[in-house]
Amino acid sequence: MPSASPLSEEIDGIKRMEDAGASAVVLYSLFEEQLRQERLELHHHMESGTFSFPEALTYFPEPEEYRLGPEEYLKHIAAAKKAVRIPIIASINAGMNNGSSLVGGWTQYAKLIQQAGADALELNIYYIPTNMTLPGGEIEHTYENILKAVKAEVKIPVAVKLSPFFTNFANLARRMNDAGADGLVCQPVLPAGH
Ligand SMILES: Cc1cc2nc3c(=O)[nH]c(=O)nc-3n(C[C@H](O)[C@H](O)[C@H](O)COP(=O)(O)O)c2cc1C
């Protein structure tokens, strides 16, 4: 099952993946920064750090490279559903640097994605810490809250894509399970230079 990547930006690419034997396709992500105007501020924080968040930075687009907006993304889901028979899994990639107010954004778009016909939804949650007073446990708790909020709003299966950089990954995985995750998508630790 091909994971989120630019291969799914064109309907033809999705068809080719189906023809090549894919049993489902995860669409490239709708980036939360496309939904909000905070992206430049976040971009600043990301660029001013080192490569300490490789799981995000290796594919995080430059602001000028943002792909389709929310409306187009929903149309893309519908078009993909018409074009192929395999399940189409949409993906939201969103940070939570604005705290709890963000949960509303996740649930709103999750519902629209379900309405557009997606068979499932993958949440790629990330947090880029810029506040040194915030303990890691609280950040992990927000992951649970986002998942629970989305699960309460949609009927389609919801998977969570997690980076490998948690102090106790198995604990977080179990909590995601308990919070209602229908699947976990694990990312590899990339070798240096990847
Ligand atoms: C060019 C490129 C674009 C990607 N775009 C996304 C994306 O939009 N959303 C997402 O969640 N992951 C994205 N990813 C991450 C992949 O889905 C995958 O998790 C990552 O590449 C690790 O898997 P791999 O070792 O098989 O490459 C992207 C990766 C690459 C290389």
The ligand as a Tripos MOL2 file, in Angstrom:
@<TRIPOS>MOLECULE
LIG
   31    33     1     0     0
SMALL
NO_CHARGES

@<TRIPOS>ATOM
      1 C1          8.5130   13.1720   -1.6300 C.3       1 LIG1
      2 C2          7.7590   12.6770   -0.4210 C.ar      1 LIG1
      3 C3          6.5360   13.2510   -0.1070 C.ar      1 LIG1
      4 C4          5.8230   12.8180    1.0160 C.ar      1 LIG1
      5 N1          4.6230   13.4000    1.3040 N.ar      1 LIG1
      6 C5          3.9710   12.9870    2.4230 C.ar      1 LIG1
      7 C6          2.7240   13.5620    2.7600 C.ar      1 LIG1
      8 O1          2.1730   14.4350    2.0630 O.2       1 LIG1
      9 N2          2.1250   13.1450    3.9000 N.ar      1 LIG1
     10 C7          2.6680   12.1820    4.7130 C.ar      1 LIG1
     11 O2          2.0610   11.8410    5.7340 O.2       1 LIG1
     12 N3          3.8370   11.6050    4.4060 N.ar      1 LIG1
     13 C8          4.5020   11.9880    3.3000 C.ar      1 LIG1
     14 N4          5.6970   11.4000    2.9890 N.ar      1 LIG1
     15 C9          6.2480   10.3460    3.8810 C.3       1 LIG1
     16 C10         5.9690    8.9640    3.3170 C.3       1 LIG1
     17 O3          4.5640    8.7190    3.2480 O.3       1 LIG1
     18 C11         6.5950    7.8840    4.2150 C.3       1 LIG1
     19 O4          6.0290    7.8970    5.5070 O.3       1 LIG1
     20 C12         8.0890    8.0840    4.3640 C.3       1 LIG1
     21 O5          8.6790    8.3520    3.1090 O.3       1 LIG1
     22 C13         8.7600    6.8410    4.9930 C.3       1 LIG1
     23 O6          8.5710    5.7110    4.2120 O.3       1 LIG1
     24 P1          9.7320    5.1390    3.2170 P.3       1 LIG1
     25 O7         10.8910    4.8020    4.1090 O.co2     1 LIG1
     26 O8          9.1050    3.9450    2.5540 O.co2     1 LIG1
     27 O9         10.0590    6.2410    2.2530 O.co2     1 LIG1
     28 C14         6.3890   11.8090    1.8580 C.ar      1 LIG1
     29 C15         7.6240   11.2520    1.5310 C.ar      1 LIG1
     30 C16         8.3010   11.6720    0.4160 C.ar      1 LIG1
     31 C17         9.6360   11.0320    0.1040 C.3       1 LIG1
@<TRIPOS>BOND
     1     1     2 1
     2     2     3 ar
     3     2    30 ar
     4     3     4 ar
     5     4     5 ar
     6     4    28 ar
     7     5     6 ar
     8     6     7 ar
     9     6    13 1
    10     7     8 2
    11     7     9 ar
    12     9    10 ar
    13    10    11 2
    14    10    12 ar
    15    12    13 ar
    16    13    14 ar
    17    14    15 1
    18    14    28 ar
    19    15    16 1
    20    16    17 1
    21    16    18 1
    22    18    19 1
    23    18    20 1
    24    20    21 1
    25    20    22 1
    26    22    23 1
    27    23    24 1
    28    24    25 2
    29    24    26 1
    30    24    27 1
    31    28    29 ar
    32    29    30 ar
    33    30    31 1
@<TRIPOS>SUBSTRUCTURE
     1 LIG1         1 GROUP 0 **** ****
